[in-house]
Amino acid sequence: APTIAAVTNIDREHLDHYGSMERLNDSFLEFVNKVPFYGLAVLCSDDERLRALLPRVVKRYQTYGLNEHPDHVPDFRATDIALRQWGSEFRVFFRGRNLGPFRLSIPGIHNVSNSLVAIAIGLELDIPVDLIRKGLAAFSGVERRFHLRGEKAGIMVVDDYGHHPTEVRATIAAAKQGWDRRVVVLFQPHRYSRSRDLMQEFSHAFDQADALFMTEIYAAGEQPIPGVSGAKLVEAVQAAGHPSATFIERKDAIAEQVLPTLKAGDLVITLGAGDIWKAGLAILDRLPAS
């Protein structure tokens, strides 16, 4: 069992394995309650499902979040958040004690939330707060998470591994929060089962994207499911009111079909856990040198 466990959220994912949300919730509770008496669980109180589990957590835990809730005030909280293009600045309070200002070099409010986990764990490991502050400011992110692939002709191309509706929303929000640009999303759905189970969530995941181009589902070893396809997902997005959602069946045709729609100032995001990132590189290859 882990000595320190962190849980950022509980989402409708891997239900093919767990069978139901109730069993998924119970599995997370079981995981958290395996922490030894001398350990710590760090839990996000902004997540409704996690917050509902708190009364059943029997081991030592601390919570973190960006918001206070009627039934819970987080132990670690970020306030005075200022979002920038490639990062953010904010203050952190631990049970009312001001830990001072922090700065991140990766975009998105979701990363402000994630940094609170790192701060909580760092303090638990007796790392001085100023060292934690320096480490967070220096962290430049990981491959395939809002990864800048390049910029040509005034068009910026970013790649992200996000393939669950929650991740998709967070990535598009980060682009909108940091840049005053038209956001064009190229999305490759991942797995037939996920596309079927989360069709409703996907229908609104792209609300903040100015334009969406979606390709066929990346099977990841699964057999096709009748009635489940990239085209059906696009229909769901259109039915939910998105003004510009287009299905492009062949992934290798995306670059040539998307290119004529792009203009200087656009921010293109390739999204998905498959090989959609290749389309971003193909677009960069075909753009004229600035």
N, C-alpha and C positions, 0 to 999 in steps of 0.2 A: 504494500500500500504506500502511496506517496506521503511524505512528511508534510509537504505544502501542496494544496490543491487549489486551482483557480477555475472558476466557471463563469464565462462571460454571458452566456444566454442558453436557453433551451428552446430549440426551434423544431418545427415539423420537418425532420430530416431522418433518413435511414429507417422509415417506418416499415419498409420491407423486412427489416430485421426485428424490430421491436414489436410490431403488430398494432400498437395503439399509443396514443399520447400518454395515457395513464402509465403504461409500462415504461415508456421513455422517461417520464418524470421520476418514477420509482428507481430507475437505474441510476439517474443522476444523484438522487438522495442517498442511495446505497454507496455510491462512489465517495460522496462527501463525508458520509459517516464512517468510512474506512480510515480517515485521517487519524493518526495516533493521538493520545491525550496531550502529548507535548508538541503536536503539529498545529497547522492552521489551514482553514479553508477561506479563500477570498472569493466573495460572491457579488455579482452585479445586482443591486437592488432596483435598477431601472427596468429589469426584465420581470414582467408580471408573473411568469411561471416560477421563476426562481424565488421571487418575493413570497409567493404562496407556500413554498417549501420551508421557509425559514423556521416556522414554529416546530418543524419535525427534525431540524438539524440538532444532533445531540453533542457534536464535537465543537471545539473552539472555532469561531469564525469571525471575520470582519467583512463589512460590506463596503461597496463603493458605488458611486453614481454621479450623474450630472444634475439630478433633481431630488428634491424632498418629496415624499409621498405621505398622504394622510396617515397611513399605517406604518410608515418607516422613514427614518432619517439616516442616510448612509454615514458610515464612519469616516470614509474618505470622500471628499467632494471637490470637484473642480468648479471654480467661479470665475467671473470676469474673463470669459473666453473670447479671444480675438482670433478669428480664422484668417490665415494668409494663404498665398498661392501654394507654397511648398511647406506649409507648417502651421503652427498656432502658438499662441501665448496664453497663459492662464495662471490662476492661483490655486493652490491646493490647501484644503483645511482637513485636519484629522481630529475628529471629535471637538471641533471648535478651535483647535490650535492652528494658527497660520504657519504652514510649512514654507511659505514664500512663493515667488514666481517660478514658473517652469516654461520651457520652450521646446517645441517639437520641430523636426525638420522633415516631417511627412504629413501630407494633407488629410483633412477630414475630421469631423467632430467625433467619429467612431474611434479614431486613434487617440483623442484626448481621453476618452473613456478607458481605452486599453492601457494607456500610460498609468492610470490609477492602480491597476493591477500590479504593474512593475514597481511602483512606489511602495505599495503595501508589502509586497514580497521582499523588496530591498530592505525596508526597515525591519522586517521580521528577521532578516539575516544579519542585522546589525551593521548594514552598510550606511555610512554617514549620508545624511540627506543631500549635502552639497555634491557628493560623488554621484548619487542617483541623478541629480539635476544635470550634471555634466554628461553623464552617459546617455540620458534621454535626448539632450540637445544634439549629441553627436550621431545618434542612430539614424541611418539614412534609408532604412526600409529593407525589404527583401525582394528577390526576383519575382516577377509576375504579380506584384501588388502595387498598383498605380505606378507602373514602371514606364518611364519616358523612353519610348523607342526612337524618337527623333522629331525634328521639325523642319519642314521644307515648304517653300512658297507660302509662308505664314500659317501653315496648317500643322498643328501639333498632334502627334500620334502617341497614345498611352495604351498600355496593355494591363489587364487585370484578370486574375484567376477566378474572380467571383462568378458563381454559377447557381447560387441559391438566391431566391428573391430578396432576402434581407441583405445579403452581400451586394447584390446588384443595385439596390436602392442606395446603400451607403456609398458605393463608388461613384454613382452618378451625382449624389448630393455633394460629395467632396469636390467634384469638378465644378459644380454650380456655385459652391461656397467660395472657392478660391479664384475662379477665373470668370471674367465677364465675356464669355465666348458662347457661340452656338455649340451645343454638345450633340455629337452624332455617334450613336452606339451601334456597333456590329456585334451581335450576340449569337453564340452557338449553344443551344440548349444541351445539357449533359444528362444522359440516361432517359429512357422512355418512362421508367417508373416514377422518377422525380417530376418529369414534365406532366404526367397524369395526376399525381398526388397533389402537386402545387399549382395546378393550372389557374385556380382562382387568385392565388398570391402573385403569380407571374403577370396576371392581367393588369395589375396596377404598379408593378415593380419599375416600369419604365416611364412613369408619369412625368418625371422631370427632364427626360431626354427630349431634345428638340426634334430629332429624327431617329428612327430605329430601323435597322436592316437585320433581319434574322435569317439564319440558314437552317439546314436540316439538323435533326438531333444527332449528337455524337453518342453512339450506342454504348461505348465503354464496356463492350462484351455482352450487352443485353440483347435479347431477341426483340424485334419490333412488337409493339402492342397495337392491335387494331384500333383505329380512331385516334391515335396519338401521333402527332407529327409537328414539325416546325410550323407548317401552314396553319394547323389548328391553334397553336399558341398565338400566332400573329392575329388570327381571327378573334381570339379572346381579348388581346390587347386592343384591337380596333373596336370591339364591342364595348369595352370599358371607356371608350372615348378618346383614345390617342389619335391625334390628327395626322400623324405621319409614320405609319408602321408598314414595312414592306417585307415580303417573303422572297428570298433568293435561294432557290433549292440547292444549286451547286456552289459549294464553298469557294471553288477556284474561280468562280465568275464574280465574286463579290467586288473585288478591287475595281474591275472594269465598269461595273454597274454603279458603284458608289462614287467613283472619281468625278464624273460630270456634275454631280450634285454638290460637290465641295467648293468652298470659297475661302479666301484668305481670312484668318481669324477663327476658323473652326477648330474645335477640339474633338478628335476622333478617339473613341475608346473601343478596343477589342475586348470583349468580355466572354469568359467561359473557361472551363477546365480542360477542354480538348485542345485542338490545334488552330483555333481561330486567330491566334497571334500572327500566324503566317500572312493573313490578309492585311494586317497592319503594315507589315514589312513590304508587301507587294504594293500597297498604296504609296508608301515612301519611295519605293523604287521608281514608280511611274510619275511621281510629281516632278515638275521642272525644278532645277536648282534655284534657290532663292537668290 
